Amino acid sequence: MKVETYLFGTVEISPEKIIHFPNGLVGFEQNKRFMLAHEESNDHPASYTLQSLDDPNLALQIVDPATLGFSYELALSDAENALLQSPAPEDVAVMQVLFRQEEDGKASIASNLRAPLVINTAARLGLQKIMESMNSSIVLSNLVSSV
């Protein structure tokens, strides 16, 4: 099927490659169908473009949290697990949405830590996991001297 996109123009996508987000994404609830795009020449890209197939003007940059030195231990509710069709752990991808922020007139890229995307790669189903609170731990490494 041919799809119009803002960033990539007209692209051909196989219906089997569509990722469905039954609840949409926060702020974009009407967008349910997405495709992943990345540079063709890169087999292991650092980031991907999550392109909406419902709105050609909506494209989000997403990244594997491990790329940023971050990892999640997520507990899915029964409803979330059912929505994702009870995926096997090896079929789950967790991704962070990147966004542009400005502070003191300087632009930077940040990631949304509190609302990762959880994707069942086998069933091509996804959801955005909204976390009300985060329990975090900080690990310091490569210290030159003891404190």
Residue frames relative to the residue before (quaternion, step in Angstrom):
aa qw qx qy qz dx dy dz
M 1.0000 0.0000 0.0000 0.0000 0.00 0.00 0.00
K 0.3580 -0.7268 0.5476 0.2092 3.58 -1.06 0.81
V 0.0858 -0.7936 0.6023 -0.0069 3.52 -0.99 0.98
E 0.3416 -0.7120 0.5774 0.2073 3.56 -1.06 0.83
T 0.0019 0.7831 -0.6217 0.0148 3.58 -0.96 0.92
Y 0.5660 -0.6026 0.4509 0.3364 3.54 -1.21 0.57
L 0.7569 0.4132 -0.2148 0.4586 3.59 0.82 -0.99
F 0.8112 0.3112 -0.1173 0.4810 3.58 0.95 -0.88
G 0.4761 -0.6558 0.4512 0.3738 3.59 1.26 -0.07
T 0.7345 -0.3357 0.2894 0.5139 3.58 -1.07 -0.72
V 0.0070 -0.7980 0.6019 -0.0311 3.56 -0.79 1.04
E 0.3833 -0.6790 0.5790 0.2385 3.51 -1.26 0.55
I 0.0325 0.7938 -0.6059 0.0407 3.57 -0.85 0.97
S 0.4299 -0.6806 0.5384 0.2494 3.50 -1.03 0.87
P 0.5421 -0.6365 0.4303 0.3403 3.64 -0.88 0.84
E 0.6203 0.5540 -0.3410 0.4383 3.62 1.15 -0.54
K 0.6600 0.5129 -0.3013 0.4589 3.60 1.24 -0.31
I 0.5090 0.6564 -0.4195 0.3661 3.59 1.27 -0.14
I 0.2243 -0.7405 0.6198 0.1307 3.56 -1.01 0.89
H 0.2143 -0.7885 0.5687 0.0945 3.56 -0.73 1.11
F 0.1107 -0.7352 0.6671 0.0459 3.54 -1.00 0.98
P 0.2894 -0.8157 0.4682 0.1780 3.63 0.10 1.25
N 0.7413 0.3656 -0.2156 0.5199 3.62 1.09 -0.65
G 0.4735 -0.6554 0.4468 0.3829 3.59 1.25 -0.02
L 0.5047 -0.6000 0.5056 0.3601 3.55 -1.27 -0.43
V 0.6526 -0.5166 0.3682 0.4144 3.57 -1.19 0.51
G 0.8091 0.1951 -0.1903 0.5206 3.54 -0.74 1.12
F 0.7618 0.2477 -0.1379 0.5825 3.57 1.28 -0.31
E 0.0868 0.8663 -0.4874 0.0668 3.55 1.03 0.86
Q 0.6468 0.5361 -0.3252 0.4341 3.61 1.12 -0.57
N 0.6284 0.5089 -0.3289 0.4879 3.58 1.27 -0.27
K 0.0453 -0.8431 0.5345 -0.0376 3.56 -0.43 1.25
R 0.7545 0.3465 -0.1812 0.5271 3.59 1.14 -0.60
F 0.0103 0.8059 -0.5881 0.0679 3.55 -0.85 1.06
M 0.1706 -0.7286 0.6450 0.1553 3.50 -1.37 0.27
L 0.3667 -0.6963 0.5686 0.2394 3.55 -1.25 0.48
A 0.0322 -0.7816 0.6230 0.0050 3.55 -1.01 0.85
H 0.0826 0.7613 -0.6417 0.0427 3.54 -1.23 0.58
E 0.6912 -0.4543 0.3424 0.4457 3.54 -1.27 0.18
E 0.4974 -0.6881 0.4515 0.2744 3.55 -0.78 1.08
S 0.6925 0.5046 -0.2827 0.4311 3.59 1.00 -0.78
N 0.6968 0.4543 -0.2651 0.4876 3.59 1.24 -0.25
D 0.2909 -0.7836 0.5283 0.1493 3.60 -0.51 1.20
H 0.7750 0.2007 -0.1071 0.5896 3.60 1.19 -0.54
P 0.0397 -0.8458 0.5318 0.0173 3.59 0.45 1.17
A 0.5125 -0.6384 0.4822 0.3117 3.56 -1.19 0.59
S 0.7959 0.0632 -0.0318 0.6012 3.58 1.11 -0.65
Y 0.2616 -0.7382 0.6049 0.1442 3.51 -1.34 0.39
T 0.3396 -0.6718 0.6014 0.2678 3.52 -1.32 0.25
L 0.1942 -0.7447 0.6311 0.0968 3.54 -0.84 1.07
Q 0.0867 -0.8344 0.5439 -0.0215 3.54 -0.15 1.37
S 0.3856 -0.7075 0.5455 0.2304 3.55 -0.83 1.02
L 0.2931 -0.7360 0.5826 0.1817 3.55 -1.05 0.80
D 0.6220 0.5358 -0.3305 0.4656 3.57 1.31 -0.15
D 0.7727 0.1256 -0.0659 0.6187 3.60 1.21 -0.52
P 0.3490 -0.7818 0.4742 0.2052 3.61 -0.27 1.22
N 0.6646 0.5160 -0.3046 0.4463 3.61 1.18 -0.44
L 0.6501 0.5064 -0.3245 0.4644 3.61 1.24 -0.10
A 0.1825 0.7428 -0.6202 0.1742 3.54 -0.64 1.22
L 0.1096 -0.8005 0.5889 0.0194 3.57 -0.81 1.04
Q 0.3574 -0.6867 0.5821 0.2487 3.55 -1.10 0.70
I 0.0264 -0.7874 0.6159 -0.0029 3.56 -0.91 0.93
V 0.1209 -0.7939 0.5953 0.0265 3.53 -1.20 0.62
D 0.5103 -0.5872 0.5252 0.3450 3.54 -1.23 0.56
P 0.4889 -0.6892 0.4392 0.3051 3.64 -0.70 0.99
A 0.5745 0.5933 -0.3839 0.4129 3.61 1.11 -0.55
T 0.5700 0.5924 -0.3707 0.4322 3.59 1.15 -0.59
L 0.7309 0.3878 -0.2088 0.5214 3.56 1.17 -0.71
G 0.5499 -0.6318 0.3878 0.3848 3.59 1.27 0.17
F 0.5862 0.5629 -0.3504 0.4655 3.56 1.19 0.54
S 0.0213 -0.7917 0.6099 0.0295 3.57 -1.08 0.66
Y 0.3137 -0.7461 0.5651 0.1601 3.53 -1.22 0.62
E 0.0980 -0.6896 0.7058 0.1290 3.48 -1.36 0.46
L 0.0180 -0.8418 0.5369 -0.0531 3.54 -0.06 1.34
A 0.1909 -0.7276 0.6453 0.1332 3.52 -1.12 0.74
L 0.2361 -0.7761 0.5717 0.1224 3.55 -0.69 1.11
S 0.4641 -0.6448 0.5261 0.3033 3.55 -1.09 0.74
D 0.6731 -0.4697 0.3636 0.4407 3.58 -1.26 0.22
A 0.6528 0.5167 -0.3120 0.4577 3.59 1.00 -0.84
E 0.6569 0.4959 -0.3107 0.4754 3.61 0.96 -0.84
N 0.6405 0.5229 -0.3161 0.4652 3.57 0.98 -0.84
A 0.6555 0.5000 -0.3041 0.4774 3.58 1.00 -0.84
L 0.6326 0.5382 -0.3299 0.4486 3.59 0.97 -0.85
L 0.7210 0.4154 -0.2287 0.5053 3.59 1.04 -0.82
Q 0.4245 -0.7282 0.4282 0.3256 3.59 1.35 0.05
S 0.5930 -0.6393 0.3484 0.3439 3.57 0.90 1.03
P 0.0178 0.8523 -0.5223 0.0223 3.59 0.60 1.10
A 0.5061 -0.5791 0.5370 0.3466 3.52 -1.30 0.47
P 0.6302 -0.5702 0.3572 0.3875 3.63 -1.01 0.70
E 0.6770 0.4980 -0.3072 0.4465 3.61 0.97 -0.75
D 0.6636 0.4877 -0.3011 0.4807 3.60 1.27 -0.22
V 0.5974 0.5664 -0.3590 0.4397 3.59 1.26 0.11
A 0.0750 -0.7560 0.6495 0.0313 3.53 -0.98 0.97
V 0.1502 -0.7593 0.6279 0.0813 3.56 -0.96 0.91
M 0.0246 -0.8086 0.5861 -0.0450 3.55 -0.78 1.08
Q 0.2994 -0.7256 0.5894 0.1914 3.55 -1.24 0.52
V 0.3838 -0.6911 0.5657 0.2345 3.53 -1.12 0.75
L 0.2755 -0.7524 0.5785 0.1527 3.56 -0.90 0.96
F 0.0150 -0.7904 0.6124 0.0082 3.55 -1.14 0.62
R 0.4623 -0.6565 0.5253 0.2817 3.52 -1.29 0.46
Q 0.0154 -0.7811 0.6242 0.0054 3.54 -0.96 0.87
E 0.2211 -0.7593 0.5977 0.1313 3.53 -1.18 0.60
E 0.0423 0.7734 -0.6291 0.0665 3.51 -0.97 0.95
D 0.8398 -0.0206 -0.0460 0.5405 3.55 -0.77 1.10
G 0.7088 -0.4784 0.2530 0.4525 3.56 1.02 0.85
K 0.6401 0.4955 -0.3290 0.4863 3.60 1.27 0.06
A 0.3037 -0.7537 0.5601 0.1613 3.55 -0.89 0.97
S 0.0471 0.7737 -0.6311 0.0299 3.52 -1.14 0.72
I 0.4303 -0.6596 0.5505 0.2771 3.53 -1.33 0.22
A 0.0220 -0.7826 0.6219 -0.0174 3.56 -0.96 0.95
S 0.3467 -0.7230 0.5521 0.2285 3.56 -1.27 0.27
N 0.4564 -0.6711 0.5197 0.2669 3.52 -1.18 0.66
L 0.2030 -0.8272 0.5170 0.0853 3.58 -0.07 1.32
R 0.7222 0.4826 -0.2462 0.4300 3.59 1.04 -0.74
A 0.7759 0.2608 -0.1641 0.5505 3.58 1.21 -0.05
P 0.0303 0.8293 -0.5565 0.0399 3.61 0.54 1.12
L 0.4297 -0.6406 0.5633 0.2961 3.51 -1.32 0.36
V 0.1301 -0.7571 0.6369 0.0657 3.56 -1.01 0.87
I 0.0351 -0.8273 0.5587 -0.0469 3.56 -0.59 1.19
N 0.2815 -0.6901 0.6428 0.1769 3.54 -1.01 0.93
T 0.2771 -0.8135 0.4901 0.1459 3.57 -0.18 1.29
A 0.6269 0.5378 -0.3414 0.4486 3.61 1.13 -0.54
A 0.7624 0.3469 -0.1830 0.5147 3.60 0.89 -0.95
R 0.3261 -0.7702 0.4788 0.2668 3.60 1.33 -0.26
L 0.4555 0.6331 -0.4643 0.4197 3.53 0.97 1.05
G 0.0210 -0.8213 0.5701 -0.0051 3.57 -1.01 0.75
L 0.0739 -0.7564 0.6456 0.0745 3.48 -1.39 0.26
Q 0.3574 -0.6768 0.5876 0.2624 3.51 -1.30 0.32
K 0.2564 -0.7834 0.5559 0.1070 3.55 -0.57 1.23
I 0.1611 -0.7857 0.5936 0.0663 3.55 -0.48 1.23
M 0.1314 -0.7994 0.5845 0.0457 3.56 -0.67 1.13
E 0.3967 -0.7360 0.5050 0.2144 3.55 -0.66 1.15
S 0.7887 0.0067 0.0107 0.6146 3.56 1.05 -0.77
M 0.2401 -0.7550 0.5931 0.1431 3.52 -1.22 0.49
N 0.2258 -0.7167 0.6420 0.1522 3.52 -1.03 0.85
S 0.0015 -0.8317 0.5541 -0.0366 3.53 -0.48 1.14
S 0.1188 -0.7413 0.6509 0.1127 3.47 -1.29 0.41
I 0.2617 -0.7631 0.5764 0.1301 3.53 -1.09 0.74
V 0.1070 -0.7763 0.6200 0.0383 3.53 -0.90 0.98
L 0.1703 -0.7702 0.6084 0.0879 3.55 -0.78 1.06
S 0.0161 -0.7952 0.6061 -0.0031 3.54 -0.90 0.88
N 0.7890 0.3303 -0.2485 0.4545 3.53 -1.33 0.24
L 0.2556 0.7626 -0.5485 0.2285 3.58 0.99 0.81
V 0.4432 -0.7074 0.4920 0.2471 3.56 -0.90 0.93
S 0.8057 0.0095 0.0103 0.5922 3.58 0.93 -0.83
S 0.5814 -0.5813 0.4285 0.3748 3.52 -1.23 0.41
V 0.4128 -0.7054 0.5225 0.2431 3.55 -1.14 0.62
